Amino acid sequence: MRSGEATVVKNAGSHYLLSELPAWDLFPAVLRGKIRLKGSVVTNPIAVGDHVRYRADDDGCVITEILPRRNYLIRRSTNLSRQAHIIAANIDRAYLIVSLYFPEVKLPFLDRILVTCELYGIPATIVLSKTDLYREPAPEEIARFRSIYEGAGYPVIETSVHTGEGIDRIRQACQGQVNLFSGESGVGKSSLIKALDPSLSPKIGAISTAHLQGKHTTSLYEMYPLASGGYVIDSPGIRGFGLVDVEKEEIARYFPEMLKVAEGCRFTPCTHTHEPGCAVKEAVEKGLISPERYNSYLGMLEEDKKFR
């Protein structure tokens, strides 16, 4: 019998693959039943990136303990009113992949993920993919997108797997880190991972031109080692992202650009909606905070309980 600590690198339902990072030597394991019961409020009690203790003998390997998480990204699916899903754990940086078109970026969706990253202490970079498809027709739209999110404090990297734009920059930034790649279906996430390391084979799917939405291709959460150094967690394309464990009164704290000016509000607490002397509303009027981000904030305040 042997025991030790390892990282979960693949989640296949009730079965997992582990590796004692930084070594890449995979071995299968199952989760002990008592631990599984602890995850009743989430659909998965254990996630890719989790650090675990295990025990192995002639009958196989069993995960005996989930070690404390440094951070994790969690969402509530819009069709699950009571349960949430942990996307990944112990993440050094989240790369949120979006495209202006094919499929069209949904800013409120992106903003929900960014709020969750702020809530759980995960640094986030926004990756604008497929820029070769629309750079010439819409350079002002790229500039507007960049101004919204760089103004909020987030790095924005423009990429194209066809021209190679931005690929080296991301490859270098991923070295020595565990990096989550996430986004809506069809934004080019798997193609980007393959561009970072051509030896990898994440599933790549086509866009449904009828609905301009991506078809789900990745069904499992999986971590890959990059030949250039570091690791990347590939996650299935996300369609719904509801907030978890954040009260409406706290949401503004997770908009960095709003947090910077909120101390100037006349009233405390301030919802930044109707109060006189609100520094946040004043910043929106002056163009210091984008109306798109402010509208996302208002939407989070008003959204139906099923998303929360």
N, C-alpha and C positions, 0 to 999 in steps of 0.2 A: 504494500500500500504506500502511495506517496500523496503529498498534499502541497499546496503552494498558493500563490496569488497570480492572477492573470487578468487580461482585458478581454471583454466580449467583443469579437470582431464580426460576428454575423448572427442575426436573429432569424430563425426559421420556425416561428411559432413556439412550440414547446422544446425545441432543440436549438443548441447554440454551438458556435465555434469559438474557441478561446485561443489566445496566444500570450506568452509571457514577454510582452514588449520590453525592450526594442527588438528582441528576437522575433522572427516571423516563422513560427513553427506551430501550425494549427492542429488542434485536437478537439474532438466533439465532447459535449457535456449536456446533461439535462439538469433541470432545476428541481431541487427538493420540494416536495409538496407543501410543507409548512411555510416556506418562503413564498410560494406562489399565492397563498391565501392572503398574505400581507398586501398584495397589490389590488385589493378589491375596488379601489376608487379609480384605478387606471386599467386600461385594457392590456397593458404589458408591465409587469412588476420589474422587469429587467430590460435594459436597452443596450444597443451597441455603444461602446465607449465605457460601460460600467466596469469598475474594478471589482473583482470577486475573489473569494477564497474557494478552493475546490479540493475534493478528495477523490483519488483514483485508485481502483483495484482491478482485479481480473474481470469484474462484472461491468466495468465502465467508469466513467467520470461523472461526479455529481457536484453541482454548485452548492456549497454549504452556507455561504454568507455573501451578501451584497455590501461592499464597503461604502462608507459615506461619499456622496457625490460632491465634487467641487462646484459643479453647476449642471444644468440640464435644460433642454428646450422641450416645452410641453405645449400641447394644443388641445382644445376641445373641439371635436368634430361637430359640424352643424347638425348632424342627424343623431348625435348622442348627447342628450341633455344632462346626463348625470355622470358620464365617464369621460376621462381624458386619456390622451396617449402621449407617452414620452418618446420624442423623436430620436434623441441621442443624449449622451451624458459625457461630462468631463471634456468639454470642447474648448480648444484654445481660440478658435475663431470660426464664425459662421459666415459663409459666402452665400448671399441670397441672390439667386440668378433670376433675372427678369429680362424681357424683351419689350421694346416699344410696341411691336406688332408681331403677329404670328407666333404665339398669341399676344393680344394686347395687354399691356401691364395694367393691373388693377391696384391703384395706389392705396386704397383702404386696406386691401389684403396685405400688401407689403408693410404698411404701417403697423398692422397688428403683430406681425412677426417681429418687427423692430422693437415694439413696446415690450414684447416677451423677452427678447434678447437683453434689453435694458433691465428688466425686472430680475432676471436670473444671472446678470453679470457676465454676459457673453459678448465679446467684441464682435461687431458686424461690419462686413464690407459688402457693398452692393455691386454686383457684376452685371453690366449691361451687355447682353449677348446679341449675336447676329447683326452687328453694326454694319457689315458689308451689304445688308439687304436694304438699309434705309438711310445710310449716311448722306448720300447725295440729295435725295428728295427732301430730307427733313433735318438739316443740321441744327435749325433753331429749336426743334423739339428735343434733340439730344441736349442742347445747351440749357433748355428750361428744366429738363429732368435733373441734370447735374446741379443746377442752382438750387433746386428744392432740397436735395438730399445732402449735398456738400454744405449748404447753408445750415442744415440741421446737425452737421458734424460727422457725417458718414463718408468714408472714402467711396468713390465710384470709379470702377475700372471698366473701360470699354473693351470688348473682346470680339473676335471673330475666329472661329476655328478654320475658316477657309483662307484668310489672309495671315493668320498667326498673331494678329493684333492683341496685345495684352496677355498672351499666354505665358511668356517668359516672366513677366512681372508676378503673376499669380504663382507660377511654379517656384520662384525664389521665395515668395512670402510664405509658402506652405512648408518650407524646410523646417524640420525639427518640431513640428506641431501636429496636433490632431485637429483636422479641419472638416467642418460639416458643409456639404454642398446641398442646398435645398431651394425649392421654388415650385411654381405651378407646373403642371404637366405640359410638356412640349416646349419649354423655354430653352432647351439645348444643354441641360445639365450633364447628361451622360456623354454627349459629344465633347463637352468641355473637359470632362475627366479623361477621356481617351486622348484628347489633344495634349493634356499635361503629361501623360505617360502612355504612348501607343501600345505598350505591352498589356495594358488593362483592357478588359472586355465588359464594361457595364452595358446593359441592354439599351439600345437606341431605337426610338420609334418615330414614326412619321406623324405629321400634323394632319388633323382632320380639317380639310379645307372647307367643308360644309359649315362647321361651327367655329373655325379658327381656334380650336382648342387641341391640346395635345392628348394623345391616347396614352393611357397608363402603360408603361413598359417595365419599370422597376417595381417589383412586388415585395422585395425583401430589403431590410436595412443591412448594409454591409460596409465594412471598412476595408480599404485597400492600401497597401504600402506603395508610395511613389518612388520610382527609381531615383529621382533627384533628392529624395529625403522627405520625411514627414509622412503623414497618413491622411487619407480623405475618406469621409463617411458619405456614402451615396444613399439618399433617401428616396422613397417613392414620391412621384409628383403629388403635390398637395392641392386639393380643391377647396377645402374649408379650413379656416383657422380662427377658432374662438378663443378668447382670453380665459386664463385660468388663474385663480388665486390673486386677483387684483380687484380692489373695490373701486367703484366709479370715482370716488373722491380722490383716489391716488393716481389715476391714469395720467394726469398732466405731468406728474413727476417723472414719467418715463418718456417724455418728449424733451430731449436735451435743450432744444432751442427755447422751449417754453419755460423750463426750469430756470434758465439763466436770467429771465426777466421777471419771474413771478414774485420775487421779493419786493418788487416795486408796486404790487397791487395794494390798493387802499384797504381792502378787507382781507382778513385771514380767518378761516380758509376762504378761498375764492374759487368758484367753479369756472371762471373765465367765460361765462356765457352772458350774464345779464347785469353783473355788478358794475356800478359806477366806479371810475378810477381804476379800471383793470389794466395793468401794464401789458398783459398778453394781448388783449384786444387792440390796444394802442399799437403794439408792435406789428400786428397783422395789418392794420390800416396803413402803417408806414412802410410796409413791404419788408420788414425785418424777419417776419415769420411768414412762410408761404400760406396762402389761403387753402391750398390743397391739403397741407398737413393739418391746418386748423379744422378744416371740414372733416378730415378723418377722425380727429379727436372728438368733434361733436357727434359723429356717427357712433363712436364707441360708447359715448354716454347714453345714447338713445336706443342702441340696438336691442332687439328682442331678447328676453331671458334665455331662449333656447340656445343662443350663441355664448352664453356665459355659464 
